[in-house]
Amino acid sequence: MDPLPIDELKDQEVNPTRDFVGRVRRQIERKTATSQAVTFGWELPKLVLLEFLKAAGEISPTKEPRK
């Protein structure tokens, strides 16, 4: 069986520097924060409208049931 290319690379493993890990972590955190802000900005108007409609439904007079 032919050796896999990964087998040749496993001996060349190098641990990343702390600076590299920190940069990657900050990038991931920025993208996550941006994603959450966009989701919040997208969902908030819908939630406000829904709450407004619920409040309007509670305030409006209800019809009496017919006898």
Residue pairs with C-beta under 8 A, 6 or more apart in sequence:
none
